[in-house]
Amino acid sequence: MSHTEKPILIATRGSALALAQANMILAQCQAAFPELQFELRIIKTTGDKLQTASLASEGLVLPKGLFTKELEVALLNGQADLAVHSLKDLPTELPPGLQLTAVAKRADVRDVLIYRDARAAAQDPNTPSQRGFLPGLRVADLPAGATVATSSTRRKALLLTANLGLNVPDIRGNVATRMQKLASQPGLDGTILALAGLSRLNFKFDSEGRITGEGVPSGLLASILSTDEMLPCVGQGAIGIETRQNDELIAKICSRLNHEETLQCVTAERAFLAAMGGGCQSPVAAHGEIIGDQLRLRALSFVKGPVLRSESTRPPGEAIALGQDLATNLK
């Protein structure tokens, strides 16, 4: 590959998680192509602006593409060459001229229940009204009337499936903000966050679920939830790389970034979501896995009310058909 004088621009949002993911991709690019120059370009999206605005609070319904549109405009205008997304945020329908060119190796897809430690709450005289729970808490163990905040319709529906007595209000803000709200607001008993995002932000969990990392409030615990209990959203844990079509140099770079097994899995998931006619806020979930020489897809939907589930397998080369099959089963 010949050297280019112009730096290759990697577009990303400015949130802590987005920057961590973009820096992962930047490091892979630099290692694979040391003869090329790469630079990060931070772009503030509409979703980022709303997250910090007074309007972006509980009850707000976020439209499709809220965290991706400005990055896509930069690609189309030649102001960026690759856009790095949390794949769960990337709509299944992309603007003409753009494509999902690569998907990085997927992180752990599971969700995490974050809650206050009963032992820490009991020792703090300044928070007598805050209740907590012992390590190993499961959703089904929460008492009737407990409040677990999440802005995800999928998580809300699955929480209520596991424990009908919960309150599930909205919560906004980045990971640190949500944990701070949980630590400081007595009316909140828990929240749900993605394990992949926590791990990429360098948060760690010990054997009892205690959380360590920069900015973590004291007295919080975590329970990692199985995919049987909390099936992930489409694309969860995966980083998608969007580019212009017919760009030979960028296509070659992306070929080195792509993890084929992850791509097959998320292709099935995204085909399911597209066939269901939904976006990232739809009350559906899907998880693809390569098992032996087969691609297994599990999916569920709350679109028609009570949960409907479906599961099937096909060869990995039939990922799109597999996703469409499950959508047909659940419609």
C-alpha positions as CSV (number, residue, x, y, z in Angstrom):
1,M,0.0,0.0,0.0
2,S,1.5,3.3,-1.0
3,H,2.0,6.1,1.5
4,T,-0.5,9.0,1.6
5,E,0.4,12.5,2.8
6,K,-3.1,13.3,3.9
7,P,-4.0,11.8,7.4
8,I,-6.8,9.3,7.5
9,L,-9.4,10.8,9.7
10,I,-11.3,8.6,12.2
11,A,-14.5,10.3,13.4
12,T,-15.9,9.6,16.8
13,R,-18.2,11.1,19.4
14,G,-16.6,12.9,22.4
15,S,-18.0,10.8,25.2
16,A,-15.6,8.8,27.3
17,L,-16.8,5.5,26.0
18,A,-16.8,6.6,22.3
19,L,-13.2,8.0,22.8
20,A,-12.1,4.7,24.4
21,Q,-13.5,2.7,21.5
22,A,-12.1,5.1,18.8
23,N,-8.6,4.9,20.5
24,M,-8.8,1.1,20.3
25,I,-9.5,1.3,16.5
26,L,-6.8,4.0,16.1
27,A,-4.2,1.7,17.8
28,Q,-5.2,-1.2,15.6
29,C,-4.8,1.0,12.5
30,Q,-1.4,2.3,13.5
31,A,-0.2,-1.2,14.3
32,A,-1.4,-2.6,11.0
33,F,-0.3,0.3,8.8
34,P,2.6,2.1,10.4
35,E,3.4,3.9,7.1
36,L,0.1,5.7,7.2
37,Q,-1.0,8.7,9.3
38,F,-4.2,8.4,11.3
39,E,-5.9,11.1,13.3
40,L,-9.0,11.2,15.5
41,R,-11.7,13.8,14.7
42,I,-14.2,14.4,17.6
43,I,-17.7,15.4,16.4
44,K,-20.5,16.3,18.7
45,T,-23.8,14.7,17.7
46,T,-27.3,15.8,18.4
47,G,-27.6,13.0,21.0
48,D,-24.6,14.3,22.8
49,K,-26.1,17.8,23.0
50,L,-29.4,16.4,24.2
51,Q,-27.7,14.3,26.9
52,T,-26.5,17.5,28.5
53,A,-29.6,19.6,27.8
54,S,-32.5,20.0,30.1
55,L,-34.7,18.3,27.5
56,A,-32.7,15.2,27.6
57,S,-34.1,13.8,30.8
58,E,-36.5,11.2,31.9
59,G,-39.4,10.5,29.5
60,L,-37.6,11.7,26.3
61,V,-37.9,9.4,23.3
62,L,-34.7,9.4,21.3
63,P,-35.1,9.2,17.5
64,K,-33.0,7.0,15.2
65,G,-29.5,8.1,14.3
66,L,-29.3,10.5,17.2
67,F,-25.7,9.5,17.9
68,T,-24.6,8.8,14.3
69,K,-26.0,11.5,11.9
70,E,-23.2,14.1,12.3
71,L,-20.5,11.5,11.9
72,E,-22.2,10.3,8.7
73,V,-22.4,13.8,7.3
74,A,-18.6,14.1,7.9
75,L,-18.0,10.9,5.9
76,L,-20.1,12.1,3.0
77,N,-18.5,15.5,3.0
78,G,-15.0,14.0,3.0
79,Q,-14.3,15.5,6.5
80,A,-13.7,11.9,7.9
81,D,-12.7,8.6,6.4
82,L,-13.9,6.1,9.0
83,A,-16.7,6.6,11.6
84,V,-16.4,4.5,14.8
85,H,-19.8,3.7,16.4
86,S,-21.1,1.6,19.2
87,L,-22.9,-0.8,16.7
88,K,-26.1,-0.8,18.8
89,D,-26.5,2.9,18.0
90,L,-26.1,2.5,14.2
91,P,-29.4,2.3,12.3
92,T,-29.9,-0.7,10.1
93,E,-30.6,1.7,7.1
94,L,-27.6,3.8,6.2
95,P,-27.5,6.9,4.0
96,P,-26.8,6.3,0.3
97,G,-23.1,6.1,-0.3
98,L,-22.2,4.7,3.1
99,Q,-21.7,1.2,4.3
100,L,-20.8,-0.8,7.4
101,T,-17.4,-1.9,6.3
102,A,-16.0,-3.7,9.3
103,V,-16.9,-4.8,12.8
104,A,-14.2,-5.2,15.5
105,K,-14.1,-8.3,17.7
106,R,-17.0,-8.3,20.0
107,A,-16.7,-7.7,23.8
108,D,-18.9,-9.4,26.4
109,V,-22.5,-8.9,25.4
110,R,-24.0,-9.2,28.9
111,D,-25.7,-6.6,31.0
112,V,-24.9,-5.6,34.6
113,L,-27.2,-4.8,37.4
114,I,-25.6,-2.0,39.5
115,Y,-26.9,-1.5,43.1
116,R,-25.9,-0.1,46.5
117,D,-24.0,-2.4,48.9
118,A,-26.2,-2.9,52.0
119,R,-23.1,-3.1,54.2
120,A,-21.8,0.3,53.0
121,A,-25.2,1.9,53.3
122,A,-25.6,0.7,56.9
123,Q,-22.2,2.2,57.9
124,D,-22.9,5.6,56.4
125,P,-24.8,7.8,59.0
126,N,-25.4,10.4,56.3
127,T,-27.6,8.1,54.2
128,P,-30.0,6.5,56.7
129,S,-32.8,6.3,54.1
130,Q,-30.8,4.5,51.4
131,R,-31.3,0.8,51.3
132,G,-28.8,-1.6,49.8
133,F,-28.5,-5.3,49.0
134,L,-26.0,-8.0,49.5
135,P,-23.6,-9.3,46.9
136,G,-24.9,-11.6,44.2
137,L,-28.3,-9.8,43.8
138,R,-30.5,-11.0,41.0
139,V,-33.4,-9.1,39.4
140,A,-35.9,-11.6,40.7
141,D,-34.6,-11.0,44.3
142,L,-35.5,-7.3,44.4
143,P,-38.4,-6.5,46.6
144,A,-41.8,-5.3,45.3
145,G,-41.7,-1.6,44.7
146,A,-37.9,-1.4,44.1
147,T,-36.8,1.1,41.5
148,V,-34.4,0.1,38.7
149,A,-33.8,2.9,36.3
150,T,-33.0,2.5,32.6
151,S,-33.7,4.3,29.4
152,S,-33.9,1.1,27.3
153,T,-37.3,-0.2,26.4
154,R,-35.8,-3.7,26.0
155,R,-34.3,-3.6,29.5
156,K,-37.5,-2.3,31.0
157,A,-39.5,-5.1,29.5
158,L,-37.1,-7.8,30.5
159,L,-36.8,-6.4,34.1
160,L,-40.6,-6.6,34.4
161,T,-40.6,-10.1,32.9
162,A,-38.2,-11.2,35.7
163,N,-39.9,-9.2,38.4
164,L,-43.3,-7.7,37.8
165,G,-43.2,-5.6,41.0
166,L,-40.4,-3.3,39.9
167,N,-40.6,0.4,39.1
168,V,-38.6,1.1,35.9
169,P,-38.3,4.9,35.3
170,D,-36.0,6.5,32.7
171,I,-32.4,7.6,33.5
172,R,-30.1,9.7,31.3
173,G,-26.4,10.5,31.3
174,N,-23.2,8.7,30.7
175,V,-21.9,5.8,32.8
176,A,-20.4,7.9,35.5
177,T,-23.5,10.1,35.8
178,R,-25.8,7.1,36.1
179,M,-23.7,5.6,38.9
180,Q,-23.5,8.9,40.7
181,K,-27.3,9.2,40.5
182,L,-27.7,5.7,42.0
183,A,-25.2,6.4,44.8
184,S,-26.8,9.7,45.8
185,Q,-30.6,9.3,45.2
186,P,-32.4,7.2,47.8
187,G,-35.3,6.6,45.5
188,L,-33.1,4.6,43.1
189,D,-32.3,1.0,44.0
190,G,-30.4,0.0,40.8
191,T,-29.6,0.6,37.2
192,I,-28.6,-1.6,34.2
193,L,-25.4,-1.0,32.2
194,A,-23.6,-2.9,29.5
195,L,-20.6,-4.9,30.6
196,A,-18.8,-4.1,27.4
197,G,-18.9,-0.4,28.0
198,L,-17.9,-0.7,31.6
199,S,-14.9,-2.9,30.6
200,R,-13.8,-0.5,27.9
201,L,-13.9,2.3,30.5
202,N,-11.5,0.2,32.7
203,F,-14.0,-0.6,35.4
204,K,-13.3,-3.8,37.3
205,F,-15.3,-6.1,39.5
206,D,-13.9,-8.2,42.3
207,S,-15.3,-11.6,43.5
208,E,-18.1,-9.9,45.5
209,G,-19.0,-7.5,42.8
210,R,-17.4,-4.4,44.2
211,I,-16.7,-1.9,41.4
212,T,-13.4,-0.1,41.0
213,G,-12.4,2.5,38.4
214,E,-12.0,6.2,37.9
215,G,-14.9,8.2,39.3
216,V,-16.8,5.2,40.7
217,P,-18.8,6.3,43.8
218,S,-18.1,4.2,46.8
219,G,-20.6,1.6,48.1
220,L,-21.8,0.2,44.7
221,L,-22.0,-3.5,43.7
222,A,-22.5,-5.2,40.4
223,S,-24.1,-8.5,39.3
224,I,-23.4,-9.7,35.8
225,L,-26.7,-11.0,34.3
226,S,-26.8,-14.0,32.0
227,T,-28.1,-13.7,28.5
228,D,-31.0,-16.0,29.5
229,E,-32.1,-13.3,32.0
230,M,-31.3,-10.2,29.9
231,L,-30.9,-11.0,26.2
232,P,-28.8,-8.1,24.7
233,C,-29.8,-5.6,22.2
234,V,-28.8,-5.9,18.5
235,G,-25.1,-5.2,18.1
236,Q,-24.4,-4.9,21.9
237,G,-20.7,-5.1,22.7
238,A,-19.6,-4.6,19.0
239,I,-17.8,-1.6,17.5
240,G,-18.9,-0.8,13.9
241,I,-16.8,1.0,11.4
242,E,-18.8,3.0,8.8
243,T,-17.1,4.3,5.6
244,R,-17.9,5.7,2.2
245,Q,-18.5,3.1,-0.5
246,N,-15.9,2.4,-3.2
247,D,-13.0,3.8,-1.3
248,E,-10.2,1.3,-2.0
249,L,-7.6,2.5,0.5
250,I,-10.2,2.6,3.4
251,A,-11.6,-0.8,2.4
252,K,-8.1,-2.3,2.7
253,I,-7.6,-0.8,6.1
254,C,-11.0,-2.0,7.2
255,S,-10.3,-5.6,6.0
256,R,-7.5,-5.7,8.7
257,L,-9.9,-4.4,11.3
258,N,-12.8,-6.7,10.6
259,H,-13.5,-9.7,12.8
260,E,-15.4,-12.1,10.6
261,E,-17.2,-14.1,13.2
262,T,-18.5,-11.0,14.9
263,L,-19.6,-9.6,11.6
264,Q,-21.6,-12.8,10.8
265,C,-23.3,-12.6,14.2
266,V,-24.3,-8.9,14.0
267,T,-25.4,-9.3,10.4
268,A,-28.0,-11.8,11.6
269,E,-29.0,-9.5,14.4
270,R,-29.3,-6.4,12.3
271,A,-31.3,-8.3,9.6
272,F,-33.7,-9.3,12.4
273,L,-34.1,-5.7,13.6
274,A,-34.5,-4.4,10.0
275,A,-37.2,-7.0,9.3
276,M,-39.0,-6.1,12.6
277,G,-39.1,-2.5,11.4
278,G,-37.5,-1.2,14.5
279,G,-34.6,1.0,15.7
280,C,-32.3,0.9,18.7
281,Q,-35.2,1.9,21.1
282,S,-37.5,-0.9,19.9
283,P,-38.5,-3.5,22.6
284,V,-36.7,-6.3,20.9
285,A,-33.4,-8.2,21.5
286,A,-31.2,-10.6,19.5
287,H,-28.0,-12.4,20.0
288,G,-26.0,-14.4,17.4
289,E,-23.3,-16.9,18.3
290,I,-21.1,-19.2,16.2
291,I,-21.4,-22.7,17.6
292,G,-19.4,-25.2,15.6
293,D,-20.1,-24.6,12.0
294,Q,-23.5,-23.0,12.6
295,L,-24.7,-19.5,13.4
296,R,-27.3,-19.6,16.2
297,L,-29.6,-16.6,16.7
298,R,-31.9,-16.1,19.7
299,A,-34.4,-13.3,19.5
300,L,-37.3,-11.9,21.5
301,S,-39.9,-9.2,21.0
302,F,-42.3,-7.3,23.2
303,V,-43.8,-5.4,20.3
304,K,-47.2,-7.1,20.6
305,G,-47.3,-7.2,24.4
306,P,-46.1,-10.3,26.3
307,V,-42.7,-11.6,25.4
308,L,-42.4,-13.7,22.3
309,R,-39.2,-15.7,21.7
310,S,-37.6,-17.6,18.8
311,E,-34.4,-19.4,18.1
312,S,-32.9,-20.9,15.0
313,T,-29.6,-21.9,13.3
314,R,-28.2,-21.6,9.8
315,P,-24.8,-21.7,8.2
316,P,-22.9,-18.3,8.8
317,G,-23.2,-17.4,5.1
318,E,-27.0,-17.3,5.6
319,A,-26.9,-14.7,8.4
320,I,-29.4,-12.3,6.7
321,A,-31.9,-15.0,6.0
322,L,-31.6,-16.3,9.6
323,G,-32.4,-12.9,11.0
324,Q,-35.4,-12.5,8.6
325,D,-36.6,-16.0,9.6
326,L,-36.8,-15.0,13.3
327,A,-38.5,-11.7,12.5
328,T,-41.2,-13.6,10.6
329,N,-41.7,-15.9,13.6
330,L,-42.1,-13.0,16.0
331,K,-44.3,-10.7,13.9
